Amino acid sequence: MTVARASLLVGVLALAAVCAPATAMEPLNDAALSSVRGRDGVSFDLNGFAMSGDARVSYTTPVGSSLYVEKFSASRSDNPLPFSDPYKLDIVAGAPGLADVINIAFPLNVNADQRWQAAYDWGVTADGVTREQGSVVIKDLVFSGGGLQFSTPQVNDGVAFGAALRMDIGQLSFQPRGRNDATEAMVLSGVHIGGVDGNGVFNNTPWMLANVASQPAVINALNDETGPRLHIGIDWPDARYGSGVAPAGGVVVDNISFVSPGQPTVDLGSSRIGSIQIQYLDIKFKH
C-alpha cells in the first residue's frame, strides 16, 4: 500500500468516526431532566455603577393626599479588581416539599471596599398643597454578605421572599434644605445593622429578617369586601424547616445630632437596640 493510499484510508476512517452516532449519549425523559442539579449560576458586578434621574414614585391615599420620592441618585466605589467579589445568582433546591429558590448572594465585602453613596428628595401633597420636605442623603453605605431569596409561596398567590442583612452606614442625613445644603439637618452617624448573639453583641453575621422556608415573607394581593389590596407580610417562625425561633438582630447608631445655622449643634449621643426579633408582620394597604 502506497503512502497516499494509507493517508486516504486513515482520513476516511477518521471521518466515519466523527459522523457515527454517539451511542453513549441518550435522550433524557422529563423525570430524568427534573432530577438534574447543576452548580452553575450567574455572577454580576456593579463596579463603577452610577445612576441619577428625575423619576418620581408616589403613593396616594384614599382621601387624595400623597407621599412622593423623586430624583434618586446612587453611585458605588469599588476595589481595584472587578469581579473579585461579585453578586451571585443561583437557583437552588428548596426545603423538602417546597419549590426551588432563586438565591441572590451579596458580596462579602470583607474590607468594605464597596461603598454606596445615594440621595433622594421627598415631599407630601395634602389639601391641594404640595410641600417639599427636603432630601435624604446616604454616605458610605456598606453591605457585607447577606442577600435575597425568591420562591413560590407555600399558600396563596404572590411572591415569597427572604432577606438577610449586614449593613453599615457612615452617615444618614435628613436635610430640609436639599441634598446640597447640610447646614440644617438631622444626622445619624455610624449606623450598624446585623445579627447578634444571645447577649445582644454583634457577631459579624447578617440578620435574617425572613427566610422562604423557616419564616417566609410574602408580597401579594388580597381580596376583601372593598376589593383587592396590596399585602406585605412575614409569617410566624416555622419549626418544620428551622428552629422555630425568629433570628435576632441588632441596631446601633454611634451618634445622633441636629445642626442648624447660627445655633450650637445638639448632640444626643448614641442609641442601641441590643436585640430585635420579627415574630410576625402583616401590612395591608387600603384600596
C-alpha positions, 0 to 999 in steps of 0.5 A: 500500500502506497503512502497516499493510499494509507493517508486516504484510508486513515482520513476516511476512517477518521471521518466515519468516526466523527459522523457515527452516532454517539451511542453513549449519549441518550435522550433524557425523559422529563423525570430524568431532566427534573432530577438534574442539579447543576452548580452553575449560576450567574455572577454580576458586578456593579463596579463603577455603577452610577445612576441619577434621574428625575423619576418620581414614585408616589403613593396616594391615599384614599382621601387624595393626599400623597407621599412622593420620592423623586430624583434618586441618585446612587453611585458605588466605589469599588476595589481595584479588581472587578469581579473579585467579589461579585453578586451571585445568582443561583437557583437552588433546591428548596426545603423538602416539599417546597419549590426551588429558590432563586438565591441572590448572594451579596458580596462579602465585602470583607474590607468594605471596599464597596461603598454606596453613596445615594440621595433622594428628595421627598415631599407630601401633597395634602389639601391641594398643597404640595410641600417639599420636605427636603432630601435624604442623603446616604454616605458610605453605605456598606453591605457585607454578605447577606442577600435575597431569596425568591420562591413560590409561596407555600399558600396563596398567590404572590411572591415569597421572599427572604432577606438577610442583612449586614449593613453599615452606614457612615452617615444618614442625613435628613436635610430640609434644605436639599441634598446640597445644603447640610447646614440644617439637618438631622444626622445619624452617624455610624449606623450598624445593622446585623445579627447578634448573639444571645447577649445582644453583641454583634457577631459579624453575621447578617440578620435574617429578617425572613427566610422562604422556608423557616419564616417566609415573607410574602408580597401579594394581593388580597381580596376583601369586601372593598376589593383587592389590596396590596399585602406585605407580610412575614409569617410566624417562625416555622419549626418544620424547616428551622428552629422555630425561633425568629433570628435576632438582630441588632441596631446601633447608631454611634451618634445622633445630632441636629445642626442648624445655622447660627445655633450650637449643634445638639448632640444626643449621643448614641442609641442601641437596640441590643436585640430585635426579633420579627415574630410576625408582620402583616401590612395591608394597604387600603384600596 
